[in-house]
Amino acid sequence: MPAALAELARALKPGGTLLVTVPGISPIDRGPWGFTWFWSLTEIALRQLLASVFEEKDIEVETFGNVFAAVCFLQGLAASEVPYAKLDVLDRSFPVIVAAAARRRLE
């Protein structure tokens, strides 16, 4: 991940913004894919990873989801099968998605 992130940062135009989303809560495959799943990151972990390439003041990280959304996701339910109002609640203890924007400084 650090090498891929460094290459993405390098490829940005000065002043450009990298948008990143990673799964917070995610089922892990018990078959062959389980040995290659390294993409679940917490808000703090994503911030730290981005800070290895971008300046801290140029990084914004936000989480989305809640325990209800996490359970629905893990059960494979579609958004149309559950009350939308329950999905719209933010609970930072159960992020389903962690999102970030990191800006490359003007040179």
C-alpha positions as CSV (number, residue, x, y, z in Angstrom):
1,M,0.0,0.0,0.0
2,P,2.7,2.6,0.8
3,A,4.3,2.1,-2.7
4,A,1.0,2.4,-4.5
5,L,0.1,5.5,-2.5
6,A,3.4,7.1,-3.2
7,E,2.9,6.5,-6.9
8,L,-0.6,8.0,-6.8
9,A,0.7,11.0,-5.0
10,R,3.5,11.4,-7.6
11,A,1.0,11.2,-10.4
12,L,-1.1,14.0,-9.1
13,K,-0.7,17.5,-10.6
14,P,0.4,20.1,-8.1
15,G,-2.7,21.2,-6.3
16,G,-4.5,18.0,-7.3
17,T,-6.6,15.9,-4.9
18,L,-6.5,12.2,-4.3
19,L,-9.8,10.7,-3.3
20,V,-9.7,7.4,-1.4
21,T,-12.3,5.1,0.0
22,V,-11.5,1.9,1.9
23,P,-13.8,-0.6,3.7
24,G,-14.0,-0.2,7.4
25,I,-16.0,-3.2,8.3
26,S,-15.7,-5.9,5.7
27,P,-16.2,-9.7,5.5
28,I,-13.0,-11.6,5.1
29,D,-13.0,-14.5,2.6
30,R,-12.0,-17.8,4.2
31,G,-10.9,-19.1,0.8
32,P,-7.9,-18.1,-1.3
33,W,-8.8,-14.4,-1.2
34,G,-8.5,-14.3,2.6
35,F,-4.7,-14.4,2.4
36,T,-4.6,-11.3,0.3
37,W,-7.1,-9.0,2.0
38,F,-5.1,-6.0,3.4
39,W,-7.6,-3.2,2.7
40,S,-9.6,-2.8,5.8
41,L,-8.4,0.4,7.5
42,T,-9.5,2.4,10.5
43,E,-9.8,6.2,10.3
44,I,-6.6,6.5,12.2
45,A,-4.8,3.9,10.0
46,L,-5.8,5.6,6.8
47,R,-4.7,9.0,8.1
48,Q,-1.3,7.6,9.1
49,L,-0.9,6.0,5.8
50,L,-1.7,9.2,3.9
51,A,0.6,11.2,6.2
52,S,3.5,9.1,5.0
53,V,3.2,10.9,1.7
54,F,1.1,14.0,2.2
55,E,1.3,16.8,4.8
56,E,-1.1,16.3,7.7
57,K,-2.8,19.6,7.1
58,D,-3.6,18.5,3.5
59,I,-5.5,15.4,4.6
60,E,-9.2,15.1,5.5
61,V,-10.6,11.7,6.6
62,E,-14.2,10.9,7.3
63,T,-16.2,7.8,8.2
64,F,-19.6,6.6,7.1
65,G,-21.9,4.0,8.6
66,N,-23.2,2.6,11.8
67,V,-23.7,-0.7,13.5
68,F,-27.0,-1.2,11.7
69,A,-25.5,-0.5,8.3
70,A,-22.5,-2.8,9.2
71,V,-24.8,-5.7,10.1
72,C,-26.9,-5.1,6.9
73,F,-23.7,-5.1,4.8
74,L,-22.4,-8.2,6.4
75,Q,-25.7,-10.0,5.9
76,G,-25.7,-9.0,2.2
77,L,-28.9,-6.8,2.4
78,A,-29.5,-4.2,-0.3
79,A,-30.2,-0.6,0.6
80,S,-33.8,-1.0,-0.7
81,E,-34.4,-3.8,1.8
82,V,-33.8,-1.6,4.9
83,P,-35.1,1.7,6.3
84,Y,-33.0,4.5,4.8
85,A,-33.2,6.6,7.9
86,K,-31.4,3.9,9.9
87,L,-28.6,3.9,7.3
88,D,-28.2,7.7,7.5
89,V,-27.0,7.7,11.1
90,L,-23.3,8.2,11.7
91,D,-21.6,6.1,14.4
92,R,-17.8,6.4,14.3
93,S,-17.4,3.2,16.3
94,F,-18.7,1.1,13.3
95,P,-17.5,2.7,10.1
96,V,-18.5,0.8,7.0
97,I,-16.6,3.1,4.7
98,V,-13.6,5.3,5.5
99,A,-13.0,8.1,3.0
100,A,-10.2,10.6,2.6
101,A,-9.1,13.5,0.4
102,A,-5.4,14.3,0.3
103,R,-4.1,17.3,-1.6
104,R,-0.8,17.6,-3.3
105,R,0.9,20.9,-2.4
106,L,1.5,23.5,-5.2
107,E,5.2,23.3,-6.1
